Each structure stands twice: as structure tokens, then as C-alpha cells.
Amino acid sequence: MLDTSDVAVIGAGARGSAIAYYLAREGVNVALVDRGFLATGTTGATMGLINVSGKPPAEYTALSLASARLYPDLAEALGVDLEFESGQSILEVILDPADLPAAHEYAKRQSRVPGVDVRVLDTYEARQMAPELSPDIIGAVYCPQDGHLNPFRLAWGFITAARRLGARFYPHTRVTGIRTTQSRVTAVVTTAGEISTRTVVNAAGVEVPSIGEMVGLSIPVVASRGQIVTTEALPPLFPGPIDSMRQTRTGSVLIGTTEEFVGYDTGVTTRALRQNVRRAVRIMPRLRTARAIRCWAGLRPWPVDGLPIMGGVSGLDGYVIATGHSGITLSAITGQLIADAILRRPTVALESFMLDRFSEGRFHFPVEGFRAFRRRYGSTILARAVSPAGGDA
Amino acid sequence: MERSQDTVVCRCENVTMGEISDVLTAGAKTFDDIKRVTRAGMGICQGRICECAVTDLLMRGGGVPPTEISPRSVRPPVRPITLDVLGASEPDALPLPDEA
């Protein structure tokens, strides 16, 4: 027996670590497990963006805004500098005048969400905000609710605070099974022993499906690869993240804008590297003389309809899912909502994000990116999602 | 000269032994674990200078047996390259291998 807890959280990324913290804060006895350390998966490979403006439909935008609003106070509560900043983010740079009407349309639509203000800056305004931007840009989509932070500090902050509040952290511990008795979770089996528990949270990122299979659940999450290249430390060139780029507190500039459905392959490619670099120098010519020092790739957990999966599942008590992409943006609200759900506080917000939406047909594919997704996966994943093996319990 | 919590282990990112010790007590077992939290190894030399010292701390402070030490993960480019060279099109493009 490794441990006994009220809740076992699987996955020490942005969501898992947040959930552990928000539960521990309420006096819940929590054990957090990860096959690696913290932020070993997606969270450790991501840009660090808090993206509110880029999240249609409206419900998703509102959820993202609710989360973004939690970060300023969170840094103080955790006692860790998250390197959080907001108010100066450019979602996208417009390089082709033909794209302007669509950008304005998008800004108008997104701005209908209460509290969200998306504007298209003209080239003068954009360069007032960020003087290093190329004079050739046509405009920039700007949203003051967007921001960024350091993903490693985020996970570290949540976990350190959770441990201080009594949570146990078991890194380098692989989950090999989940025990259930009469439709109720009773334990998590790991390479270091069993954790006796009545509630398990599957926050395993791209491994969410395999943790689902342990209890006969078919969770339709695939992997979307993103490749990033980073420069050496540079003087301050960015007031905030711009388009596909973010300058970290130490000065290095992260550049990445790719999405590929290639399974679990975290290799880097010259095609993506060139794509990333070309857009970067086009937007900010000063970067031509900056030196790239490292490339990497990460896998975003991509639920097939692009929206987060949060909450319990019908037919099995004590099994909670918390996944999706945009973990940095959503970690805080996910932690809060999942903790509320486990403590049986009413959470209307979760209803539209639960797993059952797939088997009940209450979802749709986003148009963007669907063709690439379909090319890779056909309809297999979807077919399995809507008719889970063994039928509904 | 004795090492102390303030001894700088990663010169590129100015990471001290004290910071690394904190991560070891949380259960770090690899160079990459320490790198994620402290930034040791993320600087311009990408861990060339500090890997030995960090490995020593993993073994002594982290209790990792020498046989279980994994090397730091290495990614391209081998040496820093300017973005204008990386993004260049024909005929100036670097003869990088064809896709994949």
C-alpha cells in the first residue's frame, strides 16, 4: 500500500497540479501521481499563453476569461512568482490586407462575450504598442484579457502549495490500473504500490485515453503536435506575447505556431522549424540576427471537438476527467470547478463539458483543422466515442 | 572552497545549489526534472557546462544510483544558428535533410 487518500489525481501538469492544490486547500486528502516529474508532458513543452480571445464558441471564451481572472490573486496565494502578465497580448498579426475583414468580424463576434474586448489595431497602433513590429504589418488582433505566465512555475507553485497543505506527490510513479467495485472506484494501482481512494481524477493529458481504458471508458482525445524553437536571451523586444511568439522573463523568445496530427511523435521537423522562423522574422525583422538554441515538440491533448472534457462519467462513481488543450489558460478554473464537483457543490459550468456529450451526440467538430484531423484518424476515434465498447453502464 | 546553498551550478541561468536542492526534495530524479523547475540547462550552452555538477547532485542529494542516471535530452540545433539562416529559402537555404 503506497497511500490512502480521499482523491488520487493522475497527472502533474497544469490541470492536475491545480486540482491537487484546490482540493488540498479545502482540507481534502490528496495524492498526486505522475509517470514523470511535474510538467513533464504538454505543460513542459508549451508557450505559456493565457488565451481568452482565441477560444470560440462563447461558452469556451467565458470559461477562459473566468480562469484568466484568477491568476493575479493566485500568485500571491501560492507564494510563487508565476511571471504572470496580461494586458499587452497580440493574438494574431495581420500580414495580408485580404484578411482584415475576417479579423474585424472575429473581433466583433468575440467581443460579444461579457468582459471580453477584442480589437483590431491598425499598423500605427500596433507599432506604438510594440515598436519592434515590422512596418509591413497590416494590423494586429489585440485583447487585453489575454496574458502569459511561466508554465513550470505554475505547476511548481501549485504542487509546492498543495504539499504544504498536506498533499502527497509521487513523481516517477506509473499508474498501471484502477480498481473498481460495484461501479465505484476503490484504488489506483501504481508501480510503487496501491493508493486506496474513492475518487480518481484523470488529468493525464495525452494519456487520458489509456487511463480511461483502465475502466473501460473510451475518451476521444487525440494528440496535436506543436513545435517550438527558442532563441538565446534577448533584450526586451516584446511588451507581451505577439502572434506565434512569447518572450520569457529571462529574455529568450519562444516561437511556435504549428499543429500536426502525427500520433504521439514528439520529433522535430525542419519544415515546422522553417515555418515558425519565417513567420517570426516577417513579423519582427529584428529577430533575423537572434540565434536559435533549441527546438522541441509537445503534444496537446485534443478532445475531438476541441473543447475541454471535465467532470464525472455516468455509470462509474468517483471517476473524474479533466483534460483538453489550453491547460495554461484553464488550469485555475479547472482546479476550482473540479474541486467543487468533487465536494458536491453545484457546478452548472461543467455540464456542457462532460464526457457524456460524445455518446449523447451533443458536440460538433470545429471546421478549422477538421480535415487534417480526419485525414489522420478517419472516423475511428469518433465511432468509438459515440458507441463506447461494452455500451453505457 | 566549500560549496554552499548559494554556489552557482548553472552559470548560464544563474541557478544555485539551494534551488536545485529544493527540487531534489520534491522527488526530481533526472537532469530534465531539475531543468524544468530551475532553468538549469536552458541557457545558451544547453547544459554542457552544468550537466556534470547537476548529475553529481542527483546522485548525492537525490539518491539516484549511477546506473540509473539518464543523460540530459539533446535537441537541435547542435550550435546556435541565427534565424535568418534557419529561415532562408533557396538558394541560401542550409542543406538540411529532407522532411521528416
Chai-1 contact restraints between the chains, C-beta under 6 A:
chainA,res_idxA,chainB,res_idxB,connection_type,confidence,min_distance_angstrom,max_distance_angstrom,comment,restraint_id
A,F37,B,A28,contact,1.0,0.0,6.0,A-B,restraint_1
A,F37,B,D33,contact,1.0,0.0,6.0,A-B,restraint_2
A,A39,B,R36,contact,1.0,0.0,6.0,A-B,restraint_3
A,G44,B,R36,contact,1.0,0.0,6.0,A-B,restraint_4
A,F152,B,R36,contact,1.0,0.0,6.0,A-B,restraint_5
A,F152,B,V37,contact,1.0,0.0,6.0,A-B,restraint_6
A,W156,B,V37,contact,1.0,0.0,6.0,A-B,restraint_7
A,P171,B,G27,contact,1.0,0.0,6.0,A-B,restraint_8
A,H172,B,K29,contact,1.0,0.0,6.0,A-B,restraint_9
A,E232,B,I44,contact,1.0,0.0,6.0,A-B,restraint_10
A,T269,B,A100,contact,1.0,0.0,6.0,A-B,restraint_11
A,T270,B,L96,contact,1.0,0.0,6.0,A-B,restraint_12
A,R271,B,E99,contact,1.0,0.0,6.0,A-B,restraint_13
A,R274,B,G87,contact,1.0,0.0,6.0,A-B,restraint_14
A,V277,B,L83,contact,1.0,0.0,6.0,A-B,restraint_15
A,V277,B,L86,contact,1.0,0.0,6.0,A-B,restraint_16
A,V277,B,G87,contact,1.0,0.0,6.0,A-B,restraint_17
A,R278,B,G87,contact,1.0,0.0,6.0,A-B,restraint_18
A,V281,B,L83,contact,1.0,0.0,6.0,A-B,restraint_19
A,V281,B,G87,contact,1.0,0.0,6.0,A-B,restraint_20
A,L287,B,L83,contact,1.0,0.0,6.0,A-B,restraint_21
A,R288,B,L83,contact,1.0,0.0,6.0,A-B,restraint_22
A,R288,B,D84,contact,1.0,0.0,6.0,A-B,restraint_23
A,T289,B,T82,contact,1.0,0.0,6.0,A-B,restraint_24
A,A290,B,L83,contact,1.0,0.0,6.0,A-B,restraint_25
A,R291,B,P80,contact,1.0,0.0,6.0,A-B,restraint_26
A,R291,B,T82,contact,1.0,0.0,6.0,A-B,restraint_27
A,A292,B,I81,contact,1.0,0.0,6.0,A-B,restraint_28
A,A292,B,L86,contact,1.0,0.0,6.0,A-B,restraint_29
A,I293,B,I44,contact,1.0,0.0,6.0,A-B,restraint_30
A,I293,B,P80,contact,1.0,0.0,6.0,A-B,restraint_31
A,R294,B,R75,contact,1.0,0.0,6.0,A-B,restraint_32
A,C295,B,R75,contact,1.0,0.0,6.0,A-B,restraint_33
A,C295,B,P76,contact,1.0,0.0,6.0,A-B,restraint_34
A,W296,B,R75,contact,1.0,0.0,6.0,A-B,restraint_35
